[in-house]
Amino acid sequence: MAEDPIYTLAVHAGGDPDMYQGSIAVPVYQSAVFAFPDAEQGAAINEGTLPGYSYGRKGNPTQAALEKALSELEGGEAALALSSGMAAINVTLMTLLEPGDHIIAARCLYSTTDSLLHEILVPFGIQTARVDATDPDNLCSALTDKTRLLFIETPANPTLELIDIRAIVQFAHAHNLKVVIDNTFATPFNQRPLDCGADVVIHSASKYLGGHGDVIAGVVVSTDELITQMRWHTNTNLGGVIAPGTAWLVLRGIRTLALRMERHNANALAVAEYLEGHPKIKQVHYPGLPSHPQYELAQRQMNGYGGMLAFDVGGVDEGRRLVDHLKLCTLAVSLGNVETLIQHSASMTHAAIPRDRRLAQGISDGLIRMSVGIERAADIISDLEQGLAQL
């Protein structure tokens, strides 16, 4: 792991002191507007046919540095940084889809993505079929002549299901479909979907990329052609622009991404192994455990297993009781912080999803989602020990 080039790349990606008067740290360009050298060049810059900056909604040098860093880390041609992970998903879907189109999505998704697909897009004539994409053969039954893309998370939020990216891509490209993958849980440290043939990678940069729970941001990585379309058409009209200071904070977070993820990975595996041996735990979901249904896939597809895990304590009451008695682990939504965060999915992030749909996604009443931080692993385990003693 220590020889992985991402350790060096994360420190330097997107930076170039020659562009910033020798500044090693990329400056924050806190400006909404930029002056033009003359009218002719101003018109070209404003339309995107000449490099440069005109108005903050269309781009900013700090934003551009972050985009360059993410395209390098994910192995893409270009990237677009946005105001949130949901803005990144919306811009992607609004660029790739038209009224009447159809999406195939994995059965388990982030709850707000779930709501977007089943509530927001439907009045615009865009329908979604949900399938168990852990078996690529299931995709055939959902395919229609209106299907345009596949949308998946791997590992999935919050069940940690894995999907074979290469198999999904093979199916999709044979049917002229785009593959969009939310890589937030894995990060480019653990997985690079574009290397497996995916067309678009999305991140909630609020999570591991920022790493400190102090930003809301998103990013899309893809081809130059698609990112150009997103930047100069879709996002110019939707307006999900990232603030310069936010872009700077995400870029700073990326500098320590490799070191943080190394610790997140190690701690999560230690916690998962502890939980799997605990008599009050019904099931543990973590790709690094041999008991995980897609353990072999994780070994092929991922460089590390990530800092996220889930475990089942039996029911809603048990789930609430556990999180209420923890002291070190912080009861909160979100993930990817340096501190350990924990939540009871049925009563928090997925409370708005009807129970039958939630259960169909594998999110049981007692499912606990845990974002394992970079504290000492023994301290995290000790806190879980005293919390579980209350059940």
C-alpha positions in Angstrom: 0.0 0.0 0.0 2.8 2.4 0.9 4.1 2.3 -2.7 0.8 3.4 -4.2 1.4 6.6 -6.3 -1.7 8.2 -4.8 0.3 9.0 -1.7 2.4 11.5 -3.7 -0.4 12.4 -6.1 -2.8 13.5 -3.4 -0.1 15.9 -2.0 0.6 17.6 -5.3 -2.5 17.2 -7.5 -3.9 20.4 -8.9 -1.0 22.5 -7.5 1.4 24.5 -9.6 3.4 27.3 -7.8 4.3 28.8 -11.2 0.7 29.6 -11.8 0.3 31.4 -8.4 3.4 33.6 -8.1 5.3 30.8 -6.3 2.6 30.1 -3.8 2.8 26.4 -2.7 -0.8 26.6 -1.4 -3.4 27.4 -4.0 -4.8 30.8 -3.2 -8.5 31.5 -2.6 -9.7 33.7 -5.4 -12.5 35.4 -3.6 -14.0 37.2 -6.6 -17.3 36.8 -8.3 -16.3 38.6 -11.5 -13.1 38.8 -13.6 -11.8 41.6 -15.9 -11.3 41.0 -19.6 -8.3 42.1 -21.6 -10.6 43.4 -24.4 -14.1 42.9 -25.8 -13.3 40.2 -28.3 -11.5 38.0 -25.8 -14.1 38.8 -23.2 -16.8 37.4 -25.4 -14.9 34.3 -26.1 -14.0 33.7 -22.5 -17.6 34.2 -21.4 -18.8 31.6 -23.9 -16.1 29.1 -23.0 -14.3 29.1 -26.4 -11.2 30.7 -24.9 -9.6 29.7 -21.5 -10.2 32.2 -18.8 -12.7 33.4 -16.2 -15.6 35.7 -16.5 -18.2 35.1 -13.7 -18.0 32.8 -10.6 -21.0 30.7 -11.7 -18.9 29.5 -14.7 -15.6 28.9 -12.9 -12.9 30.3 -10.6 -9.1 29.6 -10.4 -9.4 27.9 -7.0 -12.2 25.8 -8.3 -10.1 24.9 -11.3 -7.3 23.7 -9.1 -9.6 21.4 -7.2 -11.1 20.1 -10.5 -7.6 19.4 -11.8 -6.7 17.5 -8.6 -9.8 15.3 -8.8 -9.5 14.5 -12.4 -5.9 13.4 -11.7 -6.9 11.3 -8.7 -9.7 9.6 -10.5 -7.9 9.2 -13.8 -10.4 11.2 -15.7 -10.0 13.8 -18.5 -11.8 16.6 -16.6 -13.9 17.4 -13.5 -16.5 19.8 -12.4 -16.7 20.9 -8.7 -20.1 21.8 -7.4 -21.9 23.1 -4.3 -22.9 19.6 -3.0 -22.9 15.9 -3.8 -26.6 16.2 -4.7 -25.8 19.1 -7.1 -23.2 16.8 -8.7 -25.9 14.1 -9.2 -28.5 16.5 -10.5 -26.1 18.2 -13.0 -25.1 14.7 -14.2 -28.6 13.4 -14.7 -29.9 16.7 -16.2 -27.0 16.5 -18.7 -27.5 12.9 -19.7 -31.3 12.6 -19.6 -34.4 14.0 -21.4 -38.1 13.7 -20.5 -39.3 10.2 -21.3 -35.9 8.6 -20.5 -35.4 5.7 -18.1 -32.8 4.9 -15.5 -31.7 1.6 -14.0 -30.4 2.1 -10.5 -29.0 -0.2 -7.9 -31.5 -1.2 -5.2 -29.6 0.5 -2.4 -28.7 4.1 -2.7 -28.2 7.2 -0.5 -31.6 8.2 0.8 -31.6 11.7 -0.9 -30.6 10.1 -4.2 -33.5 7.7 -3.7 -35.9 10.6 -3.2 -34.5 12.4 -6.2 -35.1 9.4 -8.5 -38.6 8.5 -7.2 -40.1 11.9 -6.4 -38.3 14.8 -8.1 -37.6 13.3 -11.5 -40.9 11.5 -12.0 -42.9 14.7 -12.8 -40.3 15.5 -15.5 -41.1 12.2 -17.2 -38.0 10.3 -16.1 -38.7 6.9 -14.6 -36.3 4.6 -12.6 -36.2 0.8 -12.2 -34.4 -0.5 -9.1 -32.6 -3.8 -9.3 -30.3 -6.0 -7.3 -27.2 -5.1 -9.3 -25.0 -7.5 -7.3 -26.0 -9.9 -10.0 -25.6 -8.3 -13.5 -28.1 -10.7 -15.0 -30.8 -8.8 -13.2 -30.3 -5.8 -15.4 -31.8 -7.4 -18.4 -35.3 -7.5 -16.9 -35.2 -3.8 -16.2 -33.9 -2.7 -19.6 -36.3 -0.8 -21.9 -35.9 1.0 -25.2 -35.9 4.3 -23.1 -33.1 3.3 -20.8 -30.2 5.7 -21.0 -28.0 5.1 -18.0 -27.1 2.9 -15.0 -26.7 4.6 -11.6 -24.9 2.7 -8.8 -23.1 3.1 -5.6 -20.4 0.6 -4.7 -19.9 0.2 -1.8 -23.6 1.0 -1.3 -24.9 3.4 1.3 -25.6 2.1 4.0 -25.5 -1.7 3.4 -21.9 -1.9 1.9 -23.1 -4.0 -1.0 -20.6 -4.2 -3.8 -21.3 -4.2 -7.5 -19.0 -5.6 -10.1 -18.1 -2.4 -12.1 -16.5 -4.2 -15.0 -19.5 -6.5 -15.4 -21.9 -3.6 -15.2 -19.9 -1.6 -17.7 -19.8 -4.5 -20.1 -23.6 -4.8 -20.0 -24.2 -1.1 -20.3 -21.9 -0.4 -23.2 -23.3 -3.3 -25.1 -26.7 -1.5 -24.9 -25.3 2.0 -25.5 -25.9 3.1 -21.9 -23.8 5.4 -19.7 -22.5 4.1 -16.3 -22.6 6.6 -13.5 -21.0 5.6 -10.2 -21.1 7.3 -6.9 -17.6 6.7 -5.5 -18.0 8.6 -2.2 -17.7 5.6 0.1 -14.5 4.2 -1.5 -12.7 7.4 -2.6 -10.1 7.2 -5.3 -7.7 5.8 -2.7 -9.6 2.6 -2.6 -11.2 2.4 -6.0 -11.1 4.1 -9.4 -14.2 3.3 -11.4 -13.1 5.0 -14.6 -10.2 2.5 -14.8 -12.9 -0.2 -14.9 -14.7 1.5 -17.8 -17.3 3.7 -16.0 -18.3 6.9 -17.8 -18.9 9.2 -14.9 -17.7 9.3 -11.3 -19.5 11.4 -8.6 -18.4 12.3 -5.1 -19.9 14.1 -2.2 -16.7 16.0 -1.5 -18.3 16.9 1.9 -17.2 13.4 3.0 -13.7 11.8 2.7 -12.3 14.3 0.2 -12.8 17.2 2.6 -12.4 14.9 5.5 -13.1 17.3 8.4 -16.9 17.8 8.4 -16.6 21.5 7.6 -17.6 21.7 3.9 -20.6 20.9 1.7 -19.3 20.2 -1.9 -19.6 17.7 -4.8 -17.6 16.8 -7.9 -18.2 15.0 -11.2 -15.3 13.4 -13.1 -15.6 12.3 -16.7 -14.5 13.2 -20.3 -13.6 16.7 -21.5 -16.7 16.6 -23.7 -19.2 15.8 -21.0 -17.7 18.1 -18.4 -17.6 20.9 -20.9 -21.3 20.4 -21.5 -22.1 20.3 -17.8 -20.1 23.4 -17.1 -21.2 25.7 -19.9 -24.8 24.5 -20.3 -26.3 22.5 -17.4 -24.6 24.0 -14.4 -24.6 27.5 -15.9 -28.4 27.3 -15.9 -28.8 25.3 -12.6 -26.3 27.4 -10.7 -24.9 24.8 -8.3 -21.6 26.7 -8.1 -19.0 25.8 -5.5 -17.7 28.8 -3.4 -14.0 29.5 -3.7 -13.3 29.1 0.0 -15.1 25.7 -0.1 -13.1 24.6 -3.0 -9.9 25.5 -1.1 -10.9 23.5 1.9 -11.6 20.4 -0.1 -8.3 20.8 -1.9 -6.6 21.1 1.5 -8.4 18.0 2.6 -7.1 16.1 -0.4 -3.5 16.7 0.7 -4.0 14.2 3.6 -6.5 11.9 1.9 -4.1 9.0 1.4 -2.9 9.1 5.0 -6.4 9.4 6.4 -7.8 6.7 4.3 -5.0 4.3 5.3 -6.0 4.8 8.9 -9.8 4.7 8.2 -9.3 1.4 6.4 -7.3 -0.1 9.2 -9.6 1.1 12.0 -12.7 -0.1 10.2 -11.4 -3.6 9.7 -10.4 -3.8 13.3 -13.9 -2.6 14.4 -15.6 -4.9 12.0 -13.7 -7.9 13.2 -14.6 -7.0 16.8 -18.3 -6.6 16.0 -18.4 -9.9 14.1 -17.4 -11.7 17.2 -19.9 -10.0 19.5 -22.9 -12.1 20.7 -25.3 -9.1 20.4 -24.6 -8.4 16.8 -26.8 -10.1 14.2 -24.7 -9.3 11.2 -21.8 -7.1 10.1 -21.5 -5.6 6.7 -17.9 -4.8 5.7 -16.2 -5.7 2.4 -13.0 -6.6 4.2 -14.5 -9.5 6.1 -14.4 -13.0 4.5 -18.1 -13.3 5.5 -19.1 -10.4 3.2 -21.0 -11.8 0.2 -18.8 -9.9 -2.3 -15.5 -10.4 -0.4 -13.8 -11.9 -3.5 -15.0 -9.0 -5.6 -13.7 -6.5 -3.1 -10.2 -8.1 -3.3 -10.3 -7.7 -7.1 -11.9 -4.4 -7.4 -10.7 -2.4 -4.4 -7.3 -1.4 -3.1 -8.7 -1.1 0.4 -12.0 -1.7 2.0 -12.9 1.8 3.3 -13.9 3.4 6.6 -17.6 2.6 6.4 -19.3 -0.4 7.9 -22.8 -1.4 9.0 -24.1 -3.8 11.6 -27.4 -5.1 12.8 -28.4 -5.0 16.5 -31.9 -6.5 15.9 -34.5 -3.8 15.9 -35.4 -0.1 16.1 -35.4 0.0 19.9 -32.0 -1.7 20.2 -30.6 0.6 17.5 -31.7 3.8 19.3 -30.5 2.5 22.7 -27.0 1.7 21.4 -26.4 5.1 19.7 -27.9 6.9 22.8 -25.3 5.3 25.1 -22.2 5.9 23.1 -19.7 8.5 24.3 -16.7 8.7 21.9 -18.6 7.8 18.8 -20.7 10.9 17.7 -24.3 10.5 16.9 -24.6 12.3 13.6 -25.5 12.0 9.9 -22.8 12.3 7.2 -19.5 10.4 7.1 -15.9 10.6 6.2 -14.9 12.8 9.2 -11.7 12.3 11.1 -13.9 11.5 14.2 -16.1 8.4 14.3 -19.7 9.1 13.4 -22.6 6.7 14.0 -26.3 6.6 13.2 -29.3 4.4 13.3 -30.4 4.4 9.6 -34.1 3.4 10.1 -34.8 6.4 12.4 -32.3 8.9 10.8 -31.2 9.1 7.2 -33.7 6.5 5.8 -36.6 7.4 8.1 -38.5 9.1 5.2 -38.3 6.0 3.0 -41.3 3.7 3.3 -40.4 0.7 5.5 -41.2 -1.9 2.8 -38.9 -0.1 0.3 -36.3 0.3 3.0 -36.4 -3.4 3.8 -36.3 -4.3 0.1 -33.0 -2.3 -0.1 -31.5 -4.4 2.7 -31.8 -1.7 5.4 -33.1 -3.6 8.4 -34.8 -2.0 11.4 -31.7 -2.5 13.5 -29.1 -1.4 11.0 -26.4 0.9 12.4 -24.2 2.8 10.0 -20.7 3.6 11.2 -18.1 6.0 9.7 -15.0 4.8 11.5 -12.7 7.7 12.3 -8.9 7.9 12.7 -8.9 7.7 16.5 -7.1 4.8 18.2 -9.0 1.7 17.2 -9.0 0.4 20.8 -10.8 3.5 22.0 -13.5 3.1 19.4 -14.0 -0.5 20.3 -14.1 0.3 24.0 -16.9 2.7 23.4 -18.9 0.2 21.4 -18.2 -2.4 24.2 -19.8 -0.2 26.8 -22.7 0.8 24.5 -23.5 -2.8 23.6 -23.6 -3.7 27.3 -26.7 -1.6 27.5 -28.7 -3.9 25.1 
